[in-house]
């Protein structure tokens, strides 16, 4: 089957007809010879590969992308970033206020594709083509509280860029990578009924420690919201917290870690925040070869389990022939083995909850009580 056989195919999983079309497109993509792709005249694929960058536009929401300080993260963002990596190009990710603007950018050639939840009618009106961002794996999105209508929208169905993107997404569905990515970005990682209590805690305690979080985060070039999210996960922002294993203080430092970080009094909030920030910054430095935002998640797992444990898992991932510096691979390993290893289960819960707290703290204002 040649690439020309997919010209004019409608790509949308909102109906049986379009679902069949996507399968045909994805299958044909896997059969397209590389030289055939390169031979496509004036294709977007050529401009992306030759220009070494892929421009994607999206509306910022809990399913697509979230801004974490200077970095972006999110299910949709990570999926697009992994596709860009598969093409060996840089991802340029832009956000716009609404779906209509995102579609206009694609139609005008300002973006190579849009990640959108726009309805089929508005996509067809602009004579664009779309397919499910999960190759129809709606269950993984639904289970994790993500928007099931997420689509990738391109200008032309028969452009090799559209075809390789469809193939990439469907390979991710088959390998389980999409399911794992959706699991990490689970919007139900913290139970809905818990948020009122969490917000009450933040309203009561955050004003006391906010200045210390901000000052210390600036010293280590960290996002103070992330530092506060770590503190909330560790102790609910209670400076006198102590665990059965002897970790203590707002950032719950072990005695040995506290001494190494220059903390003489673990129950002193300012000292604890300083020690926690310094230790987290050291964990970031250990994984300097891991790109952001993945580096944050690696550092958090190391903060929780210790860097030695993370390094051992990386060795096992490498032995499996996978990239040990890809967060999906590390998270997948922890998630698959959490039933038989309590430390892995704790690490999965730890990092997913901190991500949830981070997003909540950044988007929900404090209320004076």
One Martini backbone bead per residue (centre of mass of N, CA, C, O) as a GRO file, in nm:
protein
  369
    1UNK     BB    1   0.095   0.037   0.024
    2UNK     BB    2   0.052   0.364  -0.052
    3UNK     BB    3   0.032   0.695   0.038
    4UNK     BB    4  -0.192   0.771  -0.184
    5UNK     BB    5  -0.428   0.582  -0.063
    6UNK     BB    6  -0.500   0.811   0.176
    7UNK     BB    7  -0.641   1.010   0.017
    8UNK     BB    8  -0.919   1.169   0.173
    9UNK     BB    9  -0.926   1.062   0.445
   10UNK     BB   10  -1.121   1.030   0.715
   11UNK     BB   11  -1.041   1.163   1.055
   12UNK     BB   12  -1.268   1.013   1.285
   13UNK     BB   13  -1.396   0.865   1.598
   14UNK     BB   14  -1.716   0.952   1.604
   15UNK     BB   15  -1.728   0.710   1.396
   16UNK     BB   16  -1.715   0.425   1.220
   17UNK     BB   17  -1.598   0.537   0.961
   18UNK     BB   18  -1.354   0.694   1.096
   19UNK     BB   19  -1.232   0.451   1.241
   20UNK     BB   20  -1.155   0.299   0.984
   21UNK     BB   21  -0.981   0.522   0.863
   22UNK     BB   22  -0.761   0.523   1.083
   23UNK     BB   23  -0.668   0.231   1.046
   24UNK     BB   24  -0.578   0.267   0.757
   25UNK     BB   25  -0.376   0.494   0.807
   26UNK     BB   26  -0.200   0.355   1.019
   27UNK     BB   27  -0.124   0.112   0.842
   28UNK     BB   28   0.001   0.271   0.604
   29UNK     BB   29   0.221   0.411   0.770
   30UNK     BB   30   0.387   0.148   0.836
   31UNK     BB   31   0.437   0.107   0.500
   32UNK     BB   32   0.596   0.358   0.456
   33UNK     BB   33   0.855   0.452   0.305
   34UNK     BB   34   1.097   0.673   0.373
   35UNK     BB   35   1.146   0.772   0.076
   36UNK     BB   36   0.849   0.845   0.028
   37UNK     BB   37   0.828   1.070   0.234
   38UNK     BB   38   1.065   1.249   0.119
   39UNK     BB   39   0.922   1.282  -0.175
   40UNK     BB   40   0.730   1.478  -0.073
   41UNK     BB   41   0.601   1.761  -0.192
   42UNK     BB   42   0.578   2.018   0.014
   43UNK     BB   43   0.567   1.907   0.295
   44UNK     BB   44   0.536   1.917   0.632
   45UNK     BB   45   0.741   1.705   0.691
   46UNK     BB   46   0.979   1.847   0.558
   47UNK     BB   47   0.973   2.110   0.728
   48UNK     BB   48   1.015   1.971   1.001
   49UNK     BB   49   1.275   1.805   0.949
   50UNK     BB   50   1.449   2.038   0.822
   51UNK     BB   51   1.376   2.250   1.066
   52UNK     BB   52   1.371   2.095   1.353
   53UNK     BB   53   1.042   2.155   1.395
   54UNK     BB   54   0.740   2.142   1.603
   55UNK     BB   55   0.417   2.290   1.579
   56UNK     BB   56   0.197   2.334   1.859
   57UNK     BB   57  -0.154   2.377   1.935
   58UNK     BB   58  -0.335   2.490   2.239
   59UNK     BB   59  -0.544   2.447   2.506
   60UNK     BB   60  -0.547   2.513   2.833
   61UNK     BB   61  -0.563   2.206   3.029
   62UNK     BB   62  -0.585   1.906   3.206
   63UNK     BB   63  -0.524   1.737   2.930
   64UNK     BB   64  -0.290   1.898   2.787
   65UNK     BB   65  -0.177   2.165   2.966
   66UNK     BB   66   0.077   2.273   3.213
   67UNK     BB   67   0.219   2.531   3.401
   68UNK     BB   68   0.555   2.485   3.547
   69UNK     BB   69   0.669   2.752   3.539
   70UNK     BB   70   0.907   2.704   3.285
   71UNK     BB   71   0.722   2.454   3.248
   72UNK     BB   72   0.573   2.175   3.086
   73UNK     BB   73   0.268   1.978   3.132
   74UNK     BB   74   0.099   1.681   3.014
   75UNK     BB   75  -0.060   1.467   2.824
   76UNK     BB   76  -0.052   1.618   2.550
   77UNK     BB   77   0.234   1.726   2.565
   78UNK     BB   78   0.385   1.454   2.595
   79UNK     BB   79   0.283   1.332   2.333
   80UNK     BB   80   0.403   1.549   2.144
   81UNK     BB   81   0.696   1.521   2.242
   82UNK     BB   82   0.729   1.222   2.158
   83UNK     BB   83   0.684   1.275   1.858
   84UNK     BB   84   0.916   1.470   1.816
   85UNK     BB   85   1.133   1.266   1.904
   86UNK     BB   86   1.072   1.060   1.671
   87UNK     BB   87   1.176   1.300   1.460
   88UNK     BB   88   1.413   1.471   1.577
   89UNK     BB   89   1.264   1.727   1.713
   90UNK     BB   90   1.148   2.031   1.811
   91UNK     BB   91   0.923   2.159   2.044
   92UNK     BB   92   0.656   2.390   1.970
   93UNK     BB   93   0.449   2.525   2.228
   94UNK     BB   94   0.119   2.654   2.197
   95UNK     BB   95  -0.113   2.887   2.341
   96UNK     BB   96  -0.471   2.936   2.341
   97UNK     BB   97  -0.794   3.039   2.427
   98UNK     BB   98  -0.915   2.862   2.174
   99UNK     BB   99  -1.020   2.641   1.931
  100UNK     BB  100  -1.056   2.836   1.695
  101UNK     BB  101  -0.764   2.939   1.696
  102UNK     BB  102  -0.625   2.668   1.656
  103UNK     BB  103  -0.753   2.607   1.377
  104UNK     BB  104  -0.650   2.862   1.235
  105UNK     BB  105  -0.350   2.797   1.253
  106UNK     BB  106  -0.361   2.550   1.072
  107UNK     BB  107  -0.493   2.679   0.820
  108UNK     BB  108  -0.246   2.907   0.811
  109UNK     BB  109   0.037   2.759   0.904
  110UNK     BB  110   0.127   2.821   1.221
  111UNK     BB  111   0.068   2.508   1.252
  112UNK     BB  112   0.095   2.165   1.225
  113UNK     BB  113  -0.087   2.122   1.490
  114UNK     BB  114  -0.377   2.042   1.683
  115UNK     BB  115  -0.494   2.036   2.022
  116UNK     BB  116  -0.837   1.926   2.053
  117UNK     BB  117  -1.210   1.964   2.143
  118UNK     BB  118  -1.338   2.008   1.892
  119UNK     BB  119  -1.579   1.983   1.683
  120UNK     BB  120  -1.639   1.840   1.381
  121UNK     BB  121  -1.774   2.079   1.237
  122UNK     BB  122  -1.539   2.292   1.276
  123UNK     BB  123  -1.330   2.122   1.124
  124UNK     BB  124  -1.481   2.092   0.849
  125UNK     BB  125  -1.521   2.395   0.788
  126UNK     BB  126  -1.189   2.415   0.752
  127UNK     BB  127  -1.083   2.157   0.606
  128UNK     BB  128  -1.000   1.949   0.815
  129UNK     BB  129  -0.812   1.695   1.000
  130UNK     BB  130  -0.890   1.412   1.224
  131UNK     BB  131  -0.778   1.244   1.536
  132UNK     BB  132  -0.727   1.052   1.783
  133UNK     BB  133  -0.496   1.087   2.052
  134UNK     BB  134  -0.555   0.745   2.117
  135UNK     BB  135  -0.675   0.558   1.898
  136UNK     BB  136  -0.953   0.513   2.079
  137UNK     BB  137  -0.857   0.525   2.397
  138UNK     BB  138  -1.100   0.625   2.594
  139UNK     BB  139  -1.075   0.467   2.861
  140UNK     BB  140  -0.810   0.599   2.968
  141UNK     BB  141  -0.932   0.881   2.996
  142UNK     BB  142  -1.186   0.828   3.164
  143UNK     BB  143  -1.050   0.687   3.411
  144UNK     BB  144  -0.860   0.975   3.447
  145UNK     BB  145  -1.033   1.243   3.384
  146UNK     BB  146  -1.020   1.283   3.076
  147UNK     BB  147  -1.065   1.405   2.766
  148UNK     BB  148  -1.222   1.217   2.504
  149UNK     BB  149  -1.206   1.462   2.266
  150UNK     BB  150  -0.918   1.433   2.189
  151UNK     BB  151  -0.742   1.590   1.916
  152UNK     BB  152  -0.578   1.578   1.605
  153UNK     BB  153  -0.507   1.859   1.383
  154UNK     BB  154  -0.496   1.886   1.028
  155UNK     BB  155  -0.475   1.998   0.702
  156UNK     BB  156  -0.383   1.704   0.586
  157UNK     BB  157  -0.427   1.363   0.527
  158UNK     BB  158  -0.177   1.311   0.299
  159UNK     BB  159   0.033   1.390   0.489
  160UNK     BB  160   0.305   1.248   0.637
  161UNK     BB  161   0.259   1.379   0.912
  162UNK     BB  162  -0.019   1.259   0.964
  163UNK     BB  163   0.064   0.961   0.928
  164UNK     BB  164   0.286   0.943   1.149
  165UNK     BB  165   0.105   1.034   1.382
  166UNK     BB  166  -0.097   0.802   1.368
  167UNK     BB  167   0.110   0.577   1.406
  168UNK     BB  168   0.220   0.670   1.680
  169UNK     BB  169  -0.043   0.656   1.843
  170UNK     BB  170  -0.108   0.351   1.784
  171UNK     BB  171   0.150   0.242   1.910
  172UNK     BB  172   0.090   0.354   2.195
  173UNK     BB  173  -0.158   0.181   2.237
  174UNK     BB  174  -0.025  -0.103   2.194
  175UNK     BB  175   0.211  -0.059   2.422
  176UNK     BB  176   0.077   0.138   2.668
  177UNK     BB  177   0.173   0.440   2.681
  178UNK     BB  178  -0.098   0.589   2.700
  179UNK     BB  179  -0.202   0.460   2.958
  180UNK     BB  180   0.036   0.556   3.139
  181UNK     BB  181   0.008   0.858   3.090
  182UNK     BB  182  -0.283   0.881   3.196
  183UNK     BB  183  -0.220   0.774   3.481
  184UNK     BB  184  -0.035   1.007   3.571
  185UNK     BB  185  -0.277   1.227   3.480
  186UNK     BB  186  -0.468   1.175   3.703
  187UNK     BB  187  -0.754   1.353   3.825
  188UNK     BB  188  -0.803   1.113   4.069
  189UNK     BB  189  -0.560   1.092   4.273
  190UNK     BB  190  -0.753   1.277   4.425
  191UNK     BB  191  -1.015   1.284   4.601
  192UNK     BB  192  -1.284   1.482   4.581
  193UNK     BB  193  -1.351   1.488   4.901
  194UNK     BB  194  -1.053   1.615   4.979
  195UNK     BB  195  -1.040   1.920   4.881
  196UNK     BB  196  -1.167   2.073   5.118
  197UNK     BB  197  -0.948   2.000   5.323
  198UNK     BB  198  -0.706   2.102   5.165
  199UNK     BB  199  -0.800   2.397   5.142
  200UNK     BB  200  -0.814   2.446   5.443
  201UNK     BB  201  -0.515   2.400   5.500
  202UNK     BB  202  -0.407   2.621   5.307
  203UNK     BB  203  -0.555   2.864   5.431
  204UNK     BB  204  -0.419   2.824   5.720
  205UNK     BB  205  -0.088   2.767   5.639
  206UNK     BB  206   0.035   2.910   5.390
  207UNK     BB  207   0.069   3.209   5.494
  208UNK     BB  208   0.305   3.132   5.692
  209UNK     BB  209   0.508   2.988   5.443
  210UNK     BB  210   0.521   3.140   5.169
  211UNK     BB  211   0.776   3.319   5.197
  212UNK     BB  212   0.973   3.082   5.235
  213UNK     BB  213   0.918   2.939   4.971
  214UNK     BB  214   0.993   3.175   4.783
  215UNK     BB  215   1.284   3.235   4.878
  216UNK     BB  216   1.400   2.946   4.846
  217UNK     BB  217   1.324   2.894   4.549
  218UNK     BB  218   1.490   3.130   4.432
  219UNK     BB  219   1.770   3.023   4.523
  220UNK     BB  220   1.710   2.735   4.337
  221UNK     BB  221   1.527   2.773   4.091
  222UNK     BB  222   1.223   2.733   4.183
  223UNK     BB  223   0.899   2.637   4.230
  224UNK     BB  224   0.709   2.716   4.497
  225UNK     BB  225   0.465   2.533   4.444
  226UNK     BB  226   0.625   2.269   4.446
  227UNK     BB  227   0.741   2.295   4.728
  228UNK     BB  228   0.460   2.307   4.866
  229UNK     BB  229   0.361   2.031   4.761
  230UNK     BB  230   0.571   1.868   4.912
  231UNK     BB  231   0.494   1.967   5.196
  232UNK     BB  232   0.205   1.860   5.190
  233UNK     BB  233   0.270   1.561   5.143
  234UNK     BB  234   0.455   1.527   5.396
  235UNK     BB  235   0.275   1.731   5.639
  236UNK     BB  236   0.049   1.945   5.581
  237UNK     BB  237   0.220   2.187   5.699
  238UNK     BB  238   0.362   2.045   5.962
  239UNK     BB  239   0.642   2.105   6.162
  240UNK     BB  240   0.578   1.854   6.390
  241UNK     BB  241   0.618   1.624   6.223
  242UNK     BB  242   0.613   1.252   6.261
  243UNK     BB  243   0.746   0.942   6.202
  244UNK     BB  244   0.807   0.607   6.268
  245UNK     BB  245   1.106   0.646   6.115
  246UNK     BB  246   1.202   0.968   6.194
  247UNK     BB  247   1.084   1.167   6.030
  248UNK     BB  248   1.093   1.538   6.009
  249UNK     BB  249   0.884   1.789   5.951
  250UNK     BB  250   0.768   1.967   5.688
  251UNK     BB  251   0.984   1.790   5.489
  252UNK     BB  252   1.067   1.519   5.606
  253UNK     BB  253   1.354   1.461   5.739
  254UNK     BB  254   1.618   1.306   5.789
  255UNK     BB  255   1.883   1.318   5.989
  256UNK     BB  256   2.104   1.285   5.768
  257UNK     BB  257   1.992   1.491   5.565
  258UNK     BB  258   1.987   1.734   5.747
  259UNK     BB  259   2.292   1.745   5.801
  260UNK     BB  260   2.378   1.763   5.498
  261UNK     BB  261   2.192   2.044   5.472
  262UNK     BB  262   2.231   2.214   5.753
  263UNK     BB  263   2.022   2.100   5.967
  264UNK     BB  264   1.953   2.145   6.318
  265UNK     BB  265   1.622   2.196   6.295
  266UNK     BB  266   1.351   2.021   6.179
  267UNK     BB  267   1.109   2.203   6.325
  268UNK     BB  268   1.204   2.432   6.157
  269UNK     BB  269   1.058   2.563   5.889
  270UNK     BB  270   1.288   2.714   5.742
  271UNK     BB  271   1.496   2.483   5.757
  272UNK     BB  272   1.326   2.266   5.619
  273UNK     BB  273   1.282   2.411   5.349
  274UNK     BB  274   1.580   2.444   5.285
  275UNK     BB  275   1.652   2.139   5.294
  276UNK     BB  276   1.446   2.042   5.082
  277UNK     BB  277   1.542   2.220   4.846
  278UNK     BB  278   1.837   2.125   4.839
  279UNK     BB  279   1.775   1.825   4.791
  280UNK     BB  280   1.604   1.855   4.535
  281UNK     BB  281   1.826   1.996   4.371
  282UNK     BB  282   2.018   1.750   4.380
  283UNK     BB  283   1.827   1.561   4.227
  284UNK     BB  284   1.823   1.723   3.967
  285UNK     BB  285   2.133   1.699   3.914
  286UNK     BB  286   2.139   1.384   3.883
  287UNK     BB  287   1.915   1.441   3.623
  288UNK     BB  288   2.043   1.624   3.380
  289UNK     BB  289   1.977   1.407   3.135
  290UNK     BB  290   1.686   1.486   3.196
  291UNK     BB  291   1.419   1.618   3.076
  292UNK     BB  292   1.190   1.846   3.075
  293UNK     BB  293   0.965   1.743   3.316
  294UNK     BB  294   1.090   1.467   3.406
  295UNK     BB  295   1.298   1.558   3.620
  296UNK     BB  296   1.096   1.616   3.844
  297UNK     BB  297   0.996   1.320   3.880
  298UNK     BB  298   1.266   1.193   3.945
  299UNK     BB  299   1.329   1.370   4.194
  300UNK     BB  300   1.081   1.281   4.358
  301UNK     BB  301   1.144   0.980   4.374
  302UNK     BB  302   1.423   1.026   4.507
  303UNK     BB  303   1.314   1.175   4.758
  304UNK     BB  304   1.151   0.916   4.847
  305UNK     BB  305   1.365   0.657   4.779
  306UNK     BB  306   1.618   0.732   4.649
  307UNK     BB  307   1.865   0.730   4.409
  308UNK     BB  308   1.946   0.430   4.414
  309UNK     BB  309   1.669   0.313   4.332
  310UNK     BB  310   1.648   0.460   4.062
  311UNK     BB  311   1.907   0.348   3.934
  312UNK     BB  312   1.817   0.051   3.935
  313UNK     BB  313   1.574   0.090   3.749
  314UNK     BB  314   1.731   0.201   3.509
  315UNK     BB  315   1.892  -0.058   3.457
  316UNK     BB  316   1.643  -0.234   3.393
  317UNK     BB  317   1.541  -0.067   3.155
  318UNK     BB  318   1.797  -0.092   2.984
  319UNK     BB  319   1.788  -0.410   2.972
  320UNK     BB  320   1.506  -0.381   2.797
  321UNK     BB  321   1.570  -0.150   2.570
  322UNK     BB  322   1.516   0.119   2.721
  323UNK     BB  323   1.463   0.441   2.820
  324UNK     BB  324   1.574   0.565   3.136
  325UNK     BB  325   1.490   0.892   3.060
  326UNK     BB  326   1.186   0.804   3.051
  327UNK     BB  327   0.909   0.849   3.232
  328UNK     BB  328   0.718   0.630   3.126
  329UNK     BB  329   0.915   0.397   3.198
  330UNK     BB  330   0.939   0.446   3.503
  331UNK     BB  331   0.639   0.450   3.574
  332UNK     BB  332   0.570   0.173   3.457
  333UNK     BB  333   0.747   0.010   3.648
  334UNK     BB  334   0.615   0.099   3.912
  335UNK     BB  335   0.319   0.025   3.840
  336UNK     BB  336   0.363  -0.285   3.772
  337UNK     BB  337   0.518  -0.335   4.079
  338UNK     BB  338   0.332  -0.231   4.325
  339UNK     BB  339   0.196  -0.496   4.433
  340UNK     BB  340   0.502  -0.618   4.531
  341UNK     BB  341   0.588  -0.301   4.607
  342UNK     BB  342   0.560  -0.060   4.841
  343UNK     BB  343   0.759   0.158   4.737
  344UNK     BB  344   0.629   0.190   4.458
  345UNK     BB  345   0.349   0.269   4.549
  346UNK     BB  346   0.440   0.522   4.703
  347UNK     BB  347   0.575   0.669   4.461
  348UNK     BB  348   0.326   0.696   4.284
  349UNK     BB  349   0.158   0.855   4.489
  350UNK     BB  350   0.354   1.086   4.539
  351UNK     BB  351   0.383   1.210   4.247
  352UNK     BB  352   0.077   1.241   4.176
  353UNK     BB  353   0.003   1.425   4.415
  354UNK     BB  354   0.197   1.655   4.367
  355UNK     BB  355   0.088   1.729   4.094
  356UNK     BB  356  -0.196   1.798   4.200
  357UNK     BB  357  -0.112   2.014   4.407
  358UNK     BB  358   0.028   2.203   4.216
  359UNK     BB  359  -0.220   2.268   4.037
  360UNK     BB  360  -0.395   2.373   4.269
  361UNK     BB  361  -0.213   2.600   4.386
  362UNK     BB  362  -0.193   2.762   4.107
  363UNK     BB  363  -0.537   2.781   4.064
  364UNK     BB  364  -0.602   2.833   4.380
  365UNK     BB  365  -0.712   3.051   4.590
  366UNK     BB  366  -0.686   3.195   4.878
  367UNK     BB  367  -0.874   3.193   5.189
  368UNK     BB  368  -0.985   3.379   5.432
  369UNK     BB  369  -1.038   3.261   5.795
   0.00000   0.00000   0.00000
